[in-house]
Amino acid sequence: MPTRPTLVVVSGPPASGKTTLAHSLAHELGCPAIIRDEIKQGMVLSTAAAYQPGTDDPLNIPAMHAFFGTLSVLLEAGVTVVAEAAYQDRLWRPGLVPLTKIADLRIIRCTTPTPTIIERMTERADSDRHRAAHGDRQLLTDIAVGAYSPEGFVDISLDAPTLLVNTSDGYEPAISQLMEFIRTP
């Protein structure tokens, strides 16, 4: 009897190391990494109008639909997937719950102190490789005026194996331990 695919959810606040970890895990597993901000960045590049990130960003909903649509297609085909997004509970739970019917869920939550998050956002915002879909400049402004705090991040509250990973300086626990967590039934 075939086994169900695994959906490895990598979550955490912006600049907590999610994308880098998701790509590393997908490489180790030999499966695709589906990154919500990479989908959204493709949308940003194809919009005719100048893109302005913000809370009422018109690309957020279409990017989320494309993200979950891609995950559904792959999981229904029996493909194990690493999926990375912020995954705040209120917004993302409705998209994840149906996927638990077709895949085994593992949640990995990235954590790092706020000063590290601010440093990473600043580096990304000042970089030539900056992706507009990240919205780092707006987040830095929101942090500075007290309108956003990474400590306010509300993680997914699904009944699924969950592991916290400190991404401050490498990964704690290490990748080998994360792989064991993912592969344990």
VMD Tcl script that builds the backbone (N, CA, C; Angstrom):
set m [mol new atoms 555]
animate dup $m
set s [atomselect $m all]
$s set {name element resname resid chain x y z} {
  {N N MET 1 A 0.840 -1.183 0.000}
  {CA C MET 1 A 0.000 0.000 0.000}
  {C C MET 1 A 0.885 1.247 0.000}
  {N N PRO 2 A 0.625 2.182 -0.906}
  {CA C PRO 2 A 1.457 3.393 -0.964}
  {C C PRO 2 A 1.266 4.253 0.283}
  {N N THR 3 A 2.325 4.942 0.679}
  {CA C THR 3 A 2.234 5.848 1.819}
  {C C THR 3 A 1.793 7.223 1.338}
  {N N ARG 4 A 1.248 7.968 2.256}
  {CA C ARG 4 A 0.818 9.332 1.931}
  {C C ARG 4 A 2.046 10.226 1.808}
  {N N PRO 5 A 1.952 11.257 0.980}
  {CA C PRO 5 A 3.061 12.212 0.934}
  {C C PRO 5 A 3.108 13.004 2.236}
  {N N THR 6 A 4.227 13.637 2.464}
  {CA C THR 6 A 4.388 14.493 3.634}
  {C C THR 6 A 4.385 15.944 3.184}
  {N N LEU 7 A 3.653 16.763 3.907}
  {CA C LEU 7 A 3.668 18.211 3.713}
  {C C LEU 7 A 4.450 18.796 4.871}
  {N N VAL 8 A 5.642 19.300 4.574}
  {CA C VAL 8 A 6.503 19.927 5.571}
  {C C VAL 8 A 6.248 21.428 5.508}
  {N N VAL 9 A 5.620 21.955 6.526}
  {CA C VAL 9 A 5.289 23.373 6.595}
  {C C VAL 9 A 6.388 24.087 7.366}
  {N N VAL 10 A 7.016 25.067 6.732}
  {CA C VAL 10 A 8.040 25.881 7.391}
  {C C VAL 10 A 7.419 27.255 7.619}
  {N N SER 11 A 7.263 27.607 8.898}
  {CA C SER 11 A 6.569 28.842 9.250}
  {C C SER 11 A 7.445 29.721 10.130}
  {N N GLY 12 A 6.936 30.890 10.421}
  {CA C GLY 12 A 7.628 31.840 11.288}
  {C C GLY 12 A 7.439 33.250 10.780}
  {N N PRO 13 A 7.807 34.227 11.585}
  {CA C PRO 13 A 7.665 35.619 11.157}
  {C C PRO 13 A 8.619 35.960 10.012}
  {N N PRO 14 A 8.377 37.072 9.336}
  {CA C PRO 14 A 9.281 37.500 8.271}
  {C C PRO 14 A 10.724 37.587 8.762}
  {N N ALA 15 A 11.655 37.181 7.899}
  {CA C ALA 15 A 13.103 37.247 8.144}
  {C C ALA 15 A 13.561 36.329 9.265}
  {N N SER 16 A 12.784 35.281 9.540}
  {CA C SER 16 A 13.185 34.327 10.569}
  {C C SER 16 A 13.984 33.152 9.994}
  {N N GLY 17 A 14.264 33.171 8.698}
  {CA C GLY 17 A 15.079 32.124 8.087}
  {C C GLY 17 A 14.292 31.019 7.407}
  {N N LYS 18 A 13.007 31.246 7.175}
  {CA C LYS 18 A 12.125 30.222 6.614}
  {C C LYS 18 A 12.540 29.764 5.223}
  {N N THR 19 A 12.768 30.688 4.326}
  {CA C THR 19 A 13.041 30.328 2.930}
  {C C THR 19 A 14.340 29.548 2.807}
  {N N THR 20 A 15.373 30.010 3.468}
  {CA C THR 20 A 16.662 29.313 3.412}
  {C C THR 20 A 16.525 27.901 3.963}
  {N N LEU 21 A 15.837 27.766 5.095}
  {CA C LEU 21 A 15.641 26.448 5.685}
  {C C LEU 21 A 14.788 25.573 4.776}
  {N N ALA 22 A 13.719 26.113 4.226}
  {CA C ALA 22 A 12.837 25.326 3.344}
  {C C ALA 22 A 13.605 24.774 2.144}
  {N N HIS 23 A 14.438 25.597 1.528}
  {CA C HIS 23 A 15.229 25.121 0.388}
  {C C HIS 23 A 16.214 24.034 0.819}
  {N N SER 24 A 16.829 24.202 1.987}
  {CA C SER 24 A 17.769 23.187 2.492}
  {C C SER 24 A 17.057 21.862 2.748}
  {N N LEU 25 A 15.896 21.921 3.377}
  {CA C LEU 25 A 15.138 20.702 3.669}
  {C C LEU 25 A 14.686 20.011 2.382}
  {N N ALA 26 A 14.201 20.788 1.430}
  {CA C ALA 26 A 13.755 20.204 0.157}
  {C C ALA 26 A 14.917 19.530 -0.558}
  {N N HIS 27 A 16.082 20.166 -0.512}
  {CA C HIS 27 A 17.273 19.571 -1.132}
  {C C HIS 27 A 17.610 18.242 -0.457}
  {N N GLU 28 A 17.604 18.229 0.858}
  {CA C GLU 28 A 17.910 17.001 1.613}
  {C C GLU 28 A 16.888 15.900 1.332}
  {N N LEU 29 A 15.619 16.280 1.238}
  {CA C LEU 29 A 14.563 15.304 0.993}
  {C C LEU 29 A 14.495 14.876 -0.476}
  {N N GLY 30 A 14.978 15.732 -1.372}
  {CA C GLY 30 A 14.860 15.461 -2.805}
  {C C GLY 30 A 13.459 15.727 -3.322}
  {N N CYS 31 A 12.834 16.770 -2.789}
  {CA C CYS 31 A 11.471 17.120 -3.199}
  {C C CYS 31 A 11.397 18.617 -3.481}
  {N N PRO 32 A 10.279 19.074 -4.053}
  {CA C PRO 32 A 10.163 20.512 -4.327}
  {C C PRO 32 A 9.932 21.344 -3.069}
  {N N ALA 33 A 10.417 22.576 -3.130}
  {CA C ALA 33 A 10.104 23.593 -2.125}
  {C C ALA 33 A 9.173 24.589 -2.801}
  {N N ILE 34 A 8.005 24.772 -2.222}
  {CA C ILE 34 A 7.048 25.746 -2.743}
  {C C ILE 34 A 7.044 26.916 -1.768}
  {N N ILE 35 A 7.486 28.060 -2.275}
  {CA C ILE 35 A 7.710 29.234 -1.431}
  {C C ILE 35 A 6.691 30.312 -1.815}
  {N N ARG 36 A 5.866 30.683 -0.883}
  {CA C ARG 36 A 4.799 31.653 -1.174}
  {C C ARG 36 A 5.349 32.971 -1.724}
  {N N ASP 37 A 6.421 33.500 -1.127}
  {CA C ASP 37 A 6.961 34.775 -1.608}
  {C C ASP 37 A 7.591 34.650 -2.996}
  {N N GLU 38 A 8.071 33.483 -3.371}
  {CA C GLU 38 A 8.599 33.301 -4.725}
  {C C GLU 38 A 7.461 33.321 -5.742}
  {N N ILE 39 A 6.324 32.734 -5.380}
  {CA C ILE 39 A 5.147 32.815 -6.249}
  {C C ILE 39 A 4.708 34.270 -6.373}
  {N N LYS 40 A 4.624 34.944 -5.228}
  {CA C LYS 40 A 4.190 36.346 -5.247}
  {C C LYS 40 A 5.176 37.226 -6.010}
  {N N GLN 41 A 6.479 36.958 -5.872}
  {CA C GLN 41 A 7.469 37.755 -6.597}
  {C C GLN 41 A 7.269 37.609 -8.100}
  {N N GLY 42 A 6.933 36.399 -8.558}
  {CA C GLY 42 A 6.614 36.218 -9.980}
  {C C GLY 42 A 5.432 37.064 -10.402}
  {N N MET 43 A 4.449 37.192 -9.527}
  {CA C MET 43 A 3.298 38.053 -9.804}
  {C C MET 43 A 3.708 39.515 -9.833}
  {N N VAL 44 A 4.580 39.901 -8.895}
  {CA C VAL 44 A 5.067 41.290 -8.856}
  {C C VAL 44 A 5.756 41.630 -10.180}
  {N N LEU 45 A 6.587 40.722 -10.671}
  {CA C LEU 45 A 7.328 40.975 -11.906}
  {C C LEU 45 A 6.424 41.064 -13.129}
  {N N SER 46 A 5.258 40.443 -13.059}
  {CA C SER 46 A 4.376 40.438 -14.226}
  {C C SER 46 A 3.264 41.479 -14.156}
  {N N THR 47 A 3.208 42.277 -13.086}
  {CA C THR 47 A 2.167 43.297 -13.009}
  {C C THR 47 A 2.566 44.509 -13.831}
  {N N ALA 48 A 1.603 45.026 -14.534}
  {CA C ALA 48 A 1.867 46.190 -15.389}
  {C C ALA 48 A 2.041 47.458 -14.559}
  {N N ALA 49 A 1.257 47.586 -13.498}
  {CA C ALA 49 A 1.327 48.785 -12.650}
  {C C ALA 49 A 2.488 48.652 -11.672}
  {N N ALA 50 A 2.938 49.769 -11.178}
  {CA C ALA 50 A 4.011 49.748 -10.178}
  {C C ALA 50 A 3.492 49.062 -8.918}
  {N N TYR 51 A 4.267 48.166 -8.408}
  {CA C TYR 51 A 3.866 47.388 -7.235}
  {C C TYR 51 A 4.171 48.160 -5.965}
  {N N GLN 52 A 3.199 48.248 -5.072}
  {CA C GLN 52 A 3.364 48.910 -3.782}
  {C C GLN 52 A 2.924 47.952 -2.678}
  {N N PRO 53 A 3.859 47.374 -1.932}
  {CA C PRO 53 A 3.463 46.455 -0.866}
  {C C PRO 53 A 2.763 47.190 0.262}
  {N N GLY 54 A 1.918 46.483 0.945}
  {CA C GLY 54 A 1.213 47.050 2.091}
  {C C GLY 54 A 0.177 46.074 2.585}
  {N N THR 55 A -0.553 46.471 3.601}
  {CA C THR 55 A -1.525 45.565 4.194}
  {C C THR 55 A -2.679 45.246 3.259}
  {N N ASP 56 A -2.998 46.154 2.348}
  {CA C ASP 56 A -4.073 45.893 1.393}
  {C C ASP 56 A -3.500 45.522 0.023}
  {N N ASP 57 A -2.385 44.853 0.030}
  {CA C ASP 57 A -1.689 44.420 -1.183}
  {C C ASP 57 A -2.613 43.551 -2.038}
  {N N PRO 58 A -2.903 43.980 -3.267}
  {CA C PRO 58 A -3.833 43.224 -4.108}
  {C C PRO 58 A -3.287 41.870 -4.587}
  {N N LEU 59 A -2.011 41.603 -4.395}
  {CA C LEU 59 A -1.447 40.318 -4.819}
  {C C LEU 59 A -1.469 39.254 -3.728}
  {N N ASN 60 A -1.762 39.635 -2.497}
  {CA C ASN 60 A -1.731 38.661 -1.402}
  {C C ASN 60 A -2.704 37.501 -1.615}
  {N N ILE 61 A -3.940 37.797 -1.945}
  {CA C ILE 61 A -4.944 36.738 -2.108}
  {C C ILE 61 A -4.648 35.867 -3.328}
  {N N PRO 62 A -4.368 36.444 -4.509}
  {CA C PRO 62 A -4.032 35.575 -5.642}
  {C C PRO 62 A -2.783 34.719 -5.397}
  {N N ALA 63 A -1.794 35.274 -4.692}
  {CA C ALA 63 A -0.585 34.494 -4.384}
  {C C ALA 63 A -0.921 33.336 -3.453}
  {N N MET 64 A -1.786 33.572 -2.476}
  {CA C MET 64 A -2.174 32.514 -1.558}
  {C C MET 64 A -2.952 31.418 -2.294}
  {N N HIS 65 A -3.840 31.800 -3.199}
  {CA C HIS 65 A -4.587 30.801 -3.978}
  {C C HIS 65 A -3.648 29.983 -4.867}
  {N N ALA 66 A -2.702 30.640 -5.512}
  {CA C ALA 66 A -1.740 29.917 -6.360}
  {C C ALA 66 A -0.886 28.976 -5.514}
  {N N PHE 67 A -0.496 29.439 -4.345}
  {CA C PHE 67 A 0.310 28.643 -3.421}
  {C C PHE 67 A -0.431 27.357 -3.031}
  {N N PHE 68 A -1.653 27.491 -2.522}
  {CA C PHE 68 A -2.409 26.311 -2.097}
  {C C PHE 68 A -2.824 25.441 -3.278}
  {N N GLY 69 A -3.096 26.055 -4.425}
  {CA C GLY 69 A -3.411 25.269 -5.614}
  {C C GLY 69 A -2.237 24.397 -6.032}
  {N N THR 70 A -1.043 24.959 -5.990}
  {CA C THR 70 A 0.172 24.215 -6.331}
  {C C THR 70 A 0.395 23.076 -5.338}
  {N N LEU 71 A 0.238 23.359 -4.062}
  {CA C LEU 71 A 0.397 22.317 -3.051}
  {C C LEU 71 A -0.609 21.192 -3.262}
  {N N SER 72 A -1.853 21.537 -3.530}
  {CA C SER 72 A -2.889 20.524 -3.737}
  {C C SER 72 A -2.557 19.608 -4.904}
  {N N VAL 73 A -2.157 20.192 -6.021}
  {CA C VAL 73 A -1.826 19.394 -7.210}
  {C C VAL 73 A -0.685 18.431 -6.892}
  {N N LEU 74 A 0.359 18.920 -6.262}
  {CA C LEU 74 A 1.511 18.068 -5.968}
  {C C LEU 74 A 1.170 16.975 -4.955}
  {N N LEU 75 A 0.486 17.332 -3.879}
  {CA C LEU 75 A 0.149 16.343 -2.856}
  {C C LEU 75 A -0.814 15.290 -3.393}
  {N N GLU 76 A -1.795 15.703 -4.184}
  {CA C GLU 76 A -2.725 14.744 -4.790}
  {C C GLU 76 A -2.001 13.780 -5.722}
  {N N ALA 77 A -0.882 14.219 -6.294}
  {CA C ALA 77 A -0.077 13.358 -7.158}
  {C C ALA 77 A 0.865 12.474 -6.341}
  {N N GLY 78 A 0.836 12.616 -5.017}
  {CA C GLY 78 A 1.673 11.791 -4.158}
  {C C GLY 78 A 3.074 12.335 -3.938}
  {N N VAL 79 A 3.267 13.622 -4.182}
  {CA C VAL 79 A 4.579 14.253 -4.053}
  {C C VAL 79 A 4.742 14.851 -2.658}
  {N N THR 80 A 5.795 14.475 -1.964}
  {CA C THR 80 A 6.146 15.132 -0.707}
  {C C THR 80 A 6.638 16.534 -1.039}
  {N N VAL 81 A 6.254 17.506 -0.219}
  {CA C VAL 81 A 6.536 18.909 -0.515}
  {C C VAL 81 A 6.959 19.642 0.755}
  {N N VAL 82 A 7.924 20.552 0.600}
  {CA C VAL 82 A 8.243 21.514 1.651}
  {C C VAL 82 A 7.569 22.816 1.233}
  {N N ALA 83 A 6.720 23.352 2.111}
  {CA C ALA 83 A 5.956 24.557 1.791}
  {C C ALA 83 A 6.284 25.645 2.805}
  {N N GLU 84 A 6.732 26.793 2.307}
  {CA C GLU 84 A 7.151 27.875 3.200}
  {C C GLU 84 A 6.287 29.108 2.997}
  {N N ALA 85 A 5.822 29.631 4.115}
  {CA C ALA 85 A 5.086 30.896 4.159}
  {C C ALA 85 A 5.035 31.327 5.620}
  {N N ALA 86 A 4.547 32.528 5.876}
  {CA C ALA 86 A 4.459 32.993 7.263}
  {C C ALA 86 A 3.472 32.149 8.068}
  {N N TYR 87 A 2.386 31.705 7.459}
  {CA C TYR 87 A 1.426 30.799 8.100}
  {C C TYR 87 A 0.889 31.290 9.434}
  {N N GLN 88 A 0.499 32.529 9.512}
  {CA C GLN 88 A -0.196 32.934 10.737}
  {C C GLN 88 A -1.529 32.201 10.772}
  {N N ASP 89 A -1.890 31.723 11.917}
  {CA C ASP 89 A -3.009 30.793 12.076}
  {C C ASP 89 A -4.302 31.275 11.421}
  {N N ARG 90 A -4.750 32.450 11.727}
  {CA C ARG 90 A -6.050 32.941 11.247}
  {C C ARG 90 A -6.159 32.930 9.725}
  {N N LEU 91 A -5.098 33.321 9.034}
  {CA C LEU 91 A -5.142 33.425 7.579}
  {C C LEU 91 A -4.862 32.110 6.856}
  {N N TRP 92 A -4.018 31.271 7.422}
  {CA C TRP 92 A -3.511 30.123 6.689}
  {C C TRP 92 A -4.132 28.797 7.073}
  {N N ARG 93 A -4.704 28.695 8.248}
  {CA C ARG 93 A -5.327 27.448 8.692}
  {C C ARG 93 A -6.380 26.944 7.697}
  {N N PRO 94 A -7.280 27.811 7.185}
  {CA C PRO 94 A -8.300 27.311 6.257}
  {C C PRO 94 A -7.721 26.652 4.994}
  {N N GLY 95 A -6.557 27.073 4.559}
  {CA C GLY 95 A -5.926 26.453 3.391}
  {C C GLY 95 A -5.198 25.165 3.723}
  {N N LEU 96 A -4.712 25.058 4.967}
  {CA C LEU 96 A -3.960 23.869 5.375}
  {C C LEU 96 A -4.852 22.698 5.766}
  {N N VAL 97 A -5.967 22.959 6.411}
  {CA C VAL 97 A -6.806 21.881 6.922}
  {C C VAL 97 A -7.187 20.877 5.831}
  {N N PRO 98 A -7.645 21.301 4.655}
  {CA C PRO 98 A -7.991 20.314 3.627}
  {C C PRO 98 A -6.791 19.464 3.174}
  {N N LEU 99 A -5.599 20.012 3.253}
  {CA C LEU 99 A -4.411 19.277 2.819}
  {C C LEU 99 A -4.065 18.154 3.786}
  {N N THR 100 A -4.520 18.249 5.035}
  {CA C THR 100 A -4.242 17.191 6.010}
  {C C THR 100 A -5.003 15.908 5.678}
  {N N LYS 101 A -5.980 15.995 4.803}
  {CA C LYS 101 A -6.723 14.801 4.377}
  {C C LYS 101 A -5.946 13.986 3.348}
  {N N ILE 102 A -4.958 14.627 2.692}
  {CA C ILE 102 A -4.214 13.929 1.632}
  {C C ILE 102 A -2.725 13.802 1.925}
  {N N ALA 103 A -2.269 14.390 3.038}
  {CA C ALA 103 A -0.832 14.352 3.344}
  {C C ALA 103 A -0.610 14.323 4.851}
  {N N ASP 104 A 0.523 13.772 5.238}
  {CA C ASP 104 A 0.955 13.832 6.636}
  {C C ASP 104 A 1.643 15.171 6.851}
  {N N LEU 105 A 1.213 15.889 7.857}
  {CA C LEU 105 A 1.700 17.248 8.102}
  {C C LEU 105 A 2.787 17.252 9.173}
  {N N ARG 106 A 3.866 17.985 8.898}
  {CA C ARG 106 A 4.922 18.279 9.868}
  {C C ARG 106 A 5.104 19.793 9.840}
  {N N ILE 107 A 5.089 20.406 11.013}
  {CA C ILE 107 A 5.239 21.859 11.096}
  {C C ILE 107 A 6.591 22.179 11.726}
  {N N ILE 108 A 7.357 23.009 11.032}
  {CA C ILE 108 A 8.633 23.490 11.547}
  {C C ILE 108 A 8.509 25.005 11.663}
  {N N ARG 109 A 8.671 25.499 12.877}
  {CA C ARG 109 A 8.540 26.936 13.103}
  {C C ARG 109 A 9.905 27.534 13.377}
  {N N CYS 110 A 10.278 28.496 12.536}
  {CA C CYS 110 A 11.553 29.200 12.690}
  {C C CYS 110 A 11.404 30.306 13.727}
  {N N THR 111 A 12.402 30.384 14.602}
  {CA C THR 111 A 12.430 31.440 15.608}
  {C C THR 111 A 13.823 32.067 15.621}
  {N N THR 112 A 13.861 33.330 15.929}
  {CA C THR 112 A 15.110 34.068 16.110}
  {C C THR 112 A 14.753 35.377 16.813}
  {N N PRO 113 A 15.659 35.964 17.564}
  {CA C PRO 113 A 15.335 37.204 18.277}
  {C C PRO 113 A 15.014 38.364 17.314}
  {N N THR 114 A 14.185 39.272 17.803}
  {CA C THR 114 A 13.782 40.428 16.991}
  {C C THR 114 A 14.968 41.219 16.445}
  {N N PRO 115 A 16.031 41.492 17.213}
  {CA C PRO 115 A 17.161 42.231 16.619}
  {C C PRO 115 A 17.755 41.514 15.392}
  {N N THR 116 A 17.771 40.188 15.413}
  {CA C THR 116 A 18.273 39.430 14.257}
  {C C THR 116 A 17.324 39.596 13.078}
  {N N ILE 117 A 16.022 39.557 13.344}
  {CA C ILE 117 A 15.023 39.759 12.289}
  {C C ILE 117 A 15.201 41.141 11.669}
  {N N ILE 118 A 15.359 42.160 12.484}
  {CA C ILE 118 A 15.535 43.528 11.973}
  {C C ILE 118 A 16.811 43.622 11.146}
  {N N GLU 119 A 17.885 43.012 11.621}
  {CA C GLU 119 A 19.147 43.010 10.871}
  {C C GLU 119 A 18.971 42.333 9.507}
  {N N ARG 120 A 18.304 41.187 9.483}
  {CA C ARG 120 A 18.081 40.473 8.222}
  {C C ARG 120 A 17.205 41.285 7.269}
  {N N MET 121 A 16.145 41.883 7.794}
  {CA C MET 121 A 15.267 42.702 6.951}
  {C C MET 121 A 16.030 43.879 6.359}
  {N N THR 122 A 16.848 44.510 7.191}
  {CA C THR 122 A 17.629 45.663 6.722}
  {C C THR 122 A 18.592 45.251 5.619}
  {N N GLU 123 A 19.285 44.122 5.821}
  {CA C GLU 123 A 20.206 43.616 4.786}
  {C C GLU 123 A 19.467 43.315 3.495}
  {N N ARG 124 A 18.303 42.672 3.606}
  {CA C ARG 124 A 17.531 42.344 2.399}
  {C C ARG 124 A 17.024 43.605 1.709}
  {N N ALA 125 A 16.525 44.555 2.484}
  {CA C ALA 125 A 15.969 45.786 1.913}
  {C C ALA 125 A 17.041 46.603 1.199}
  {N N ASP 126 A 18.279 46.539 1.702}
  {CA C ASP 126 A 19.379 47.300 1.110}
  {C C ASP 126 A 20.103 46.540 -0.005}
  {N N SER 127 A 19.716 45.293 -0.230}
  {CA C SER 127 A 20.407 44.439 -1.191}
  {C C SER 127 A 19.886 44.635 -2.611}
  {N N ASP 128 A 20.763 44.427 -3.583}
  {CA C ASP 128 A 20.353 44.450 -4.982}
  {C C ASP 128 A 19.443 43.267 -5.297}
  {N N ARG 129 A 19.502 42.227 -4.452}
  {CA C ARG 129 A 18.686 41.034 -4.670}
  {C C ARG 129 A 17.331 41.138 -3.977}
  {N N HIS 130 A 17.013 42.298 -3.433}
  {CA C HIS 130 A 15.763 42.475 -2.693}
  {C C HIS 130 A 14.564 42.098 -3.561}
  {N N ARG 131 A 13.676 41.315 -2.979}
  {CA C ARG 131 A 12.437 40.959 -3.663}
  {C C ARG 131 A 11.320 41.828 -3.114}
  {N N ALA 132 A 10.636 42.515 -3.991}
  {CA C ALA 132 A 9.550 43.396 -3.566}
  {C C ALA 132 A 8.479 42.640 -2.783}
  {N N ALA 133 A 8.278 41.362 -3.086}
  {CA C ALA 133 A 7.243 40.576 -2.412}
  {C C ALA 133 A 7.498 40.442 -0.912}
  {N N HIS 134 A 8.741 40.615 -0.488}
  {CA C HIS 134 A 9.025 40.533 0.943}
  {C C HIS 134 A 8.441 41.720 1.703}
  {N N GLY 135 A 8.421 42.886 1.104}
  {CA C GLY 135 A 7.892 44.067 1.783}
  {C C GLY 135 A 8.714 44.486 2.988}
  {N N ASP 136 A 10.036 44.222 2.946}
  {CA C ASP 136 A 10.890 44.506 4.100}
  {C C ASP 136 A 10.909 45.980 4.488}
  {N N ARG 137 A 10.960 46.863 3.525}
  {CA C ARG 137 A 11.027 48.287 3.862}
  {C C ARG 137 A 9.803 48.717 4.668}
  {N N GLN 138 A 8.615 48.259 4.235}
  {CA C GLN 138 A 7.388 48.598 4.964}
  {C C GLN 138 A 7.389 47.958 6.359}
  {N N LEU 139 A 7.844 46.717 6.454}
  {CA C LEU 139 A 7.906 46.054 7.762}
  {C C LEU 139 A 8.857 46.776 8.708}
  {N N LEU 140 A 9.998 47.226 8.195}
  {CA C LEU 140 A 10.938 47.980 9.036}
  {C C LEU 140 A 10.312 49.275 9.529}
  {N N THR 141 A 9.580 49.948 8.660}
  {CA C THR 141 A 8.867 51.166 9.059}
  {C C THR 141 A 7.824 50.836 10.119}
  {N N ASP 142 A 7.063 49.757 9.900}
  {CA C ASP 142 A 6.032 49.359 10.863}
  {C C ASP 142 A 6.637 49.005 12.218}
  {N N ILE 143 A 7.788 48.327 12.224}
  {CA C ILE 143 A 8.461 47.996 13.477}
  {C C ILE 143 A 8.909 49.284 14.185}
  {N N ALA 144 A 9.472 50.215 13.408}
  {CA C ALA 144 A 9.985 51.466 13.987}
  {C C ALA 144 A 8.883 52.291 14.658}
  {N N VAL 145 A 7.667 52.268 14.101}
  {CA C VAL 145 A 6.578 53.072 14.667}
  {C C VAL 145 A 5.678 52.256 15.599}
  {N N GLY 146 A 6.053 50.995 15.837}
  {CA C GLY 146 A 5.284 50.158 16.748}
  {C C GLY 146 A 4.026 49.539 16.157}
  {N N ALA 147 A 3.891 49.582 14.851}
  {CA C ALA 147 A 2.702 49.017 14.204}
  {C C ALA 147 A 2.836 47.513 13.943}
  {N N TYR 148 A 4.028 46.972 14.076}
  {CA C TYR 148 A 4.260 45.538 13.881}
  {C C TYR 148 A 5.359 45.087 14.833}
  {N N SER 149 A 5.192 43.891 15.367}
  {CA C SER 149 A 6.218 43.288 16.206}
  {C C SER 149 A 6.307 41.802 15.871}
  {N N PRO 150 A 7.517 41.299 15.569}
  {CA C PRO 150 A 7.662 39.862 15.301}
  {C C PRO 150 A 7.192 38.995 16.470}
  {N N GLU 151 A 7.233 39.520 17.692}
  {CA C GLU 151 A 6.771 38.752 18.852}
  {C C GLU 151 A 5.273 38.490 18.801}
  {N N GLY 152 A 4.540 39.256 17.988}
  {CA C GLY 152 A 3.095 39.084 17.866}
  {C C GLY 152 A 2.694 37.996 16.888}
  {N N PHE 153 A 3.661 37.312 16.314}
  {CA C PHE 153 A 3.384 36.240 15.363}
  {C C PHE 153 A 2.564 35.132 16.027}
  {N N VAL 154 A 1.473 34.739 15.385}
  {CA C VAL 154 A 0.604 33.674 15.902}
  {C C VAL 154 A 0.768 32.458 14.995}
  {N N ASP 155 A 1.426 31.444 15.525}
  {CA C ASP 155 A 1.736 30.249 14.747}
  {C C ASP 155 A 0.493 29.405 14.495}
  {N N ILE 156 A 0.607 28.477 13.581}
  {CA C ILE 156 A -0.459 27.544 13.232}
  {C C ILE 156 A -0.800 26.708 14.463}
  {N N SER 157 A -2.090 26.537 14.696}
  {CA C SER 157 A -2.516 25.729 15.843}
  {C C SER 157 A -3.277 24.501 15.350}
  {N N LEU 158 A -2.601 23.685 14.574}
  {CA C LEU 158 A -3.185 22.429 14.107}
  {C C LEU 158 A -2.612 21.279 14.936}
  {N N ASP 159 A -3.384 20.220 15.048}
  {CA C ASP 159 A -2.926 19.038 15.761}
  {C C ASP 159 A -2.002 18.257 14.833}
  {N N ALA 160 A -0.729 18.634 14.852}
  {CA C ALA 160 A 0.280 18.004 13.990}
  {C C ALA 160 A 1.626 18.101 14.688}
  {N N PRO 161 A 2.518 17.154 14.411}
  {CA C PRO 161 A 3.863 17.257 14.996}
  {C C PRO 161 A 4.503 18.595 14.632}
  {N N THR 162 A 5.021 19.266 15.649}
  {CA C THR 162 A 5.587 20.606 15.466}
  {C C THR 162 A 6.953 20.678 16.139}
  {N N LEU 163 A 7.889 21.351 15.485}
  {CA C LEU 163 A 9.238 21.500 16.015}
  {C C LEU 163 A 9.687 22.947 15.859}
  {N N LEU 164 A 10.203 23.528 16.928}
  {CA C LEU 164 A 10.771 24.880 16.872}
  {C C LEU 164 A 12.233 24.781 16.478}
  {N N VAL 165 A 12.657 25.676 15.586}
  {CA C VAL 165 A 14.044 25.706 15.122}
  {C C VAL 165 A 14.590 27.113 15.308}
  {N N ASN 166 A 15.646 27.236 16.076}
  {CA C ASN 166 A 16.313 28.516 16.243}
  {C C ASN 166 A 17.240 28.709 15.041}
  {N N THR 167 A 17.009 29.785 14.294}
  {CA C THR 167 A 17.784 30.057 13.082}
  {C C THR 167 A 18.771 31.203 13.272}
  {N N SER 168 A 19.057 31.568 14.516}
  {CA C SER 168 A 19.926 32.716 14.787}
  {C C SER 168 A 21.319 32.553 14.200}
  {N N ASP 169 A 21.879 31.359 14.342}
  {CA C ASP 169 A 23.234 31.087 13.865}
  {C C ASP 169 A 23.276 29.621 13.434}
  {N N GLY 170 A 22.887 29.359 12.202}
  {CA C GLY 170 A 22.720 27.982 11.746}
  {C C GLY 170 A 21.354 27.495 12.191}
  {N N TYR 171 A 21.238 26.195 12.453}
  {CA C TYR 171 A 19.962 25.612 12.851}
  {C C TYR 171 A 20.136 24.795 14.117}
  {N N GLU 172 A 19.265 25.063 15.075}
  {CA C GLU 172 A 19.238 24.293 16.311}
  {C C GLU 172 A 17.793 23.909 16.575}
  {N N PRO 173 A 17.415 22.657 16.408}
  {CA C PRO 173 A 18.259 21.500 16.127}
  {C C PRO 173 A 18.820 21.520 14.702}
  {N N ALA 174 A 19.818 20.687 14.493}
  {CA C ALA 174 A 20.537 20.622 13.217}
  {C C ALA 174 A 19.667 19.978 12.130}
  {N N ILE 175 A 20.081 20.179 10.883}
  {CA C ILE 175 A 19.354 19.621 9.734}
  {C C ILE 175 A 19.132 18.121 9.891}
  {N N SER 176 A 20.134 17.384 10.356}
  {CA C SER 176 A 19.972 15.930 10.503}
  {C C SER 176 A 18.827 15.597 11.461}
  {N N GLN 177 A 18.676 16.380 12.522}
  {CA C GLN 177 A 17.582 16.157 13.463}
  {C C GLN 177 A 16.241 16.568 12.864}
  {N N LEU 178 A 16.255 17.600 12.041}
  {CA C LEU 178 A 15.029 18.017 11.353}
  {C C LEU 178 A 14.574 16.931 10.379}
  {N N MET 179 A 15.535 16.320 9.693}
  {CA C MET 179 A 15.204 15.248 8.759}
  {C C MET 179 A 14.594 14.064 9.506}
  {N N GLU 180 A 15.128 13.741 10.660}
  {CA C GLU 180 A 14.581 12.649 11.471}
  {C C GLU 180 A 13.150 12.972 11.892}
  {N N PHE 181 A 12.907 14.216 12.309}
  {CA C PHE 181 A 11.560 14.674 12.678}
  {C C PHE 181 A 10.595 14.528 11.505}
  {N N ILE 182 A 11.023 14.934 10.322}
  {CA C ILE 182 A 10.161 14.869 9.135}
  {C C ILE 182 A 9.850 13.421 8.767}
  {N N ARG 183 A 10.812 12.572 8.855}
  {CA C ARG 183 A 10.648 11.184 8.393}
  {C C ARG 183 A 10.005 10.251 9.425}
  {N N THR 184 A 9.887 10.677 10.662}
  {CA C THR 184 A 9.298 9.822 11.695}
  {C C THR 184 A 7.786 9.789 11.546}
  {N N PRO 185 A 7.213 8.585 11.382}
  {CA C PRO 185 A 5.746 8.505 11.221}
  {C C PRO 185 A 5.005 8.921 12.486}
}
mol reanalyze $m
mol bondsrecalc $m
mol representation Tube
mol addrep $m
